[in-house]
Amino acid sequence: AGACAGFFAGLIGGVYVDRCDRKRAMVAVDLLRAALVAFLALAGSFMPLNLYLLAFASVLVSGLGAIFDPAMAASLPELAGGKESRLQAIN
């Protein structure tokens, strides 16, 4: 379920990232993923986690990763400052 969500979200994730601020997108995605994982930890301490909740969380985390990963890959040349030797080191 997570792999399928990553595939389908990846189809539009790269387009979305190209049209918005990469830094904001990465911060927003990381905050959403952290909130989701914190929710799972909190829910697991009060009730037993079922497969459907874990599958739903997997779909969301994988889908959000399809936005984060292209944003990170597109921001690497900016971090390298245009020098190819730095880009290889950053990768």
Rosetta blueprint (number, residue, H / E / L):
1 A L
2 G H
3 A H
4 C H
5 A H
6 G H
7 F H
8 F H
9 A H
10 G H
11 L H
12 I H
13 G H
14 G H
15 V H
16 Y H
17 V H
18 D H
19 R H
20 C L
21 D L
22 R H
23 K H
24 R H
25 A H
26 M H
27 V H
28 A H
29 V H
30 D H
31 L H
32 L H
33 R H
34 A H
35 A H
36 L H
37 V H
38 A H
39 F H
40 L H
41 A H
42 L H
43 A H
44 G H
45 S H
46 F H
47 M L
48 P L
49 L L
50 N L
51 L H
52 Y H
53 L H
54 L H
55 A H
56 F H
57 A H
58 S H
59 V H
60 L H
61 V H
62 S H
63 G H
64 L H
65 G H
66 A H
67 I H
68 F H
69 D H
70 P H
71 A H
72 M H
73 A H
74 A H
75 S H
76 L H
77 P H
78 E H
79 L H
80 A H
81 G L
82 G L
83 K L
84 E H
85 S H
86 R H
87 L H
88 Q H
89 A H
90 I H
91 N L
